[in-house]
Amino acid sequence: MTTTASTRRRPSDPLDDPEFAERYRAMQARDARFDGQFITGVHSTGIYCRPSCPAVAPKPGNVSFYLTAAAAHEAGLRACKRCLPDAVPGSPQWDLRDDLAARAMRLIADGVVEREGVPGLAARLGYTPRHLTRVLTAELGAGPLALARAHRAQTARALLTSTRLPAADVAFASGFGSIRQFNDTIREVYERSPLELRAAARVRERERGPSRASAAPTSSLPDVPDAPDAPAVGGVVRLRLPARPPFDAAGVFAWLAARALDGVERAGDDRYERMLRLPGGAAVVAFAATGDAAAPAIDVEARLATLADLPPLVARVRRLFDLDADAVAIDAVLARDPALAASVAETPGIRVPGCLDPHELVFRALVGQQVSVKAARTSLARLAAELGERVVPHDDGAPSVLFPSAAAIAEHGSAVLKGPVARVRTILNVAARLETGALVVAAERERHELQAELLAVPGIGPWTAGYVAMRVTRAPDVLLTGDLALSNGAERLALPSTATELAHRGGRWAPWRSYASMHLWRAAGTKV
């Protein structure tokens, strides 16, 4: 459902509207599962809240529901100081949906408006700024500028409350163009100054006890070359990103560890760090699971070339760990199939790992076709060692190499890549297309269009196209029936193992077949 209460005519009794009534019941029940999925605007008080806000439920006539904080801001509402509606996981809709509004939201979260403006955002999506603004306003209740402004405010709040960065650094890390704009926006949205917002968070911290966010600013990350606008506090930024429970963090870390490339990554049971190329330059990033079953989260520690890289990093980490997935809804659908019920009960909140670098994921998929994870890992590590850019001195096994760019692979890959001639030719062809822009692989791509373009490349088949769509665009409904390991897992769960029969049975799991795939891979005992 994409309409907002502020843009549609409601009946005289709002509860006669089924969509309104459903959301109002969730709000009355203070159901935290809906936090981040919609926002409750209370016009009698002028505030907006998360559905689980402990305040007394307002009368239906005083309530409007919104899909975005920006729409609530446009309606003249400010954030509730009690429930902090922005301090929750994001909406799962932007991954589940694949329409223009959802793809625009992925780009806005990545900081594209701050780097390229609304014309750049529209160009990436293939529309005019006017048409994009019209669609977003109709669908989400706010245009791209308002949506980007709300995202900047939310990023700033997270940095103010979970880091020790100076307020001026927070302003520019969040994408604000000036300190004055930053101060005005924070006051308007949260009815507090930035420093008052930070002070209130510290009071709540003391009431809850010590947390990692308030720890002394020490770091395990190696240095990267200084940049003219390098961030304060030794260049290290730390923050905590909430996940929607239940959250199988261990499964994501195991997935990453199985694929970690020497020099590029270092992974363990509950920690992962690597070198990463961001819009402003090289970064060293590390992630660790934290929180508890009721409030899981990922701690992020990053040494950045510029603070402007923080919003795109956060957006990519949320995709990598699939933090916004509606795990309750996914598990409920999959558990209806008796063959999957035990696996769902054993691993609630399973996630589909995303990726931090779409181009890198393409090469990992191409090299990994029809070979084991171990063999692919060996080939990719050799490729990185030969063609990757070494950024920091290599010591004690810490990551120090950036995965090779498409340009480097296109130019020098023939001297490094081993294996069947046809596969090497495909990898070099794809590298050249990525470098020239003839092929665009990015989170904002329309999924079926991306898969069609990949399938048009000689040497790329349905497995690679589906796998890339699953992990780059966060497609939730991909079932790779031609995958041998997935077929083995299906057989172990007493499911049909032939591609045709499994595809037919998989219809029961829609729209969450990507998550069913993770259960089948797990059943096979593979880390493919």
Number of C-alpha atoms within 10 A of each C-alpha: 7 13 15 22 21 19 15 9 10 14 9 9 9 19 17 11 14 10 15 19 14 11 20 23 13 17 23 16 14 18 15 17 16 19 25 24 20 21 25 25 31 23 16 11 12 15 20 31 29 27 29 21 22 14 12 7 16 17 10 14 13 13 20 23 23 24 23 22 32 25 26 28 22 16 19 15 22 23 22 22 15 11 17 15 23 24 17 19 22 21 20 17 19 19 21 18 16 19 13 19 21 20 20 24 21 20 20 25 20 23 26 19 21 21 13 13 15 22 15 16 23 20 13 17 19 11 14 16 19 12 11 23 19 15 17 19 19 18 19 25 27 25 22 26 16 17 26 25 22 24 24 26 27 20 22 26 24 20 25 25 24 22 21 21 19 14 18 14 19 26 29 20 22 26 25 21 12 11 15 10 11 25 19 14 21 23 16 17 23 21 16 17 17 23 15 14 18 20 14 13 17 17 11 11 16 11 9 9 8 10 11 13 17 16 11 8 13 9 15 9 18 16 18 19 12 12 13 7 12 18 23 14 13 12 20 25 23 23 21 24 20 20 27 28 23 21 28 22 24 17 22 22 21 18 18 23 19 17 21 20 25 21 23 25 26 20 21 15 16 16 18 21 23 25 26 21 19 18 14 14 14 22 25 28 24 22 21 18 20 18 14 11 12 11 14 21 23 22 19 20 20 22 26 30 26 23 23 26 22 27 23 19 24 20 17 22 21 23 24 21 25 27 28 24 30 25 24 15 12 23 24 13 19 24 18 13 15 12 15 22 16 13 20 21 11 9 18 19 23 25 28 27 24 25 24 23 18 19 22 15 18 25 21 18 18 23 23 19 17 13 11 13 17 14 13 20 20 13 20 23 21 18 21 22 20 19 20 20 17 19 17 18 13 13 10 6 11 21 26 26 26 24 28 24 19 22 16 17 26 19 13 14 21 14 10 15 21 14 9 8 10 10 18 19 16 17 24 21 17 26 24 19 17 19 18 12 10 11 16 17 23 17 24 25 22 20 22 14 11 21 21 13 16 24 17 12 14 13 17 20 15 16 20 21 23 24 21 29 28 23 24 27 26 28 27 22 21 22 26 23 21 16 17 17 21 28 23 21 23 26 17 16 19 12 19 19 20 15 17 12 12 20 17 10 13 23 13 14 22 17 18 22 22 24 27 31 24 21 24 24 21 19 19 20 14 16 18 19
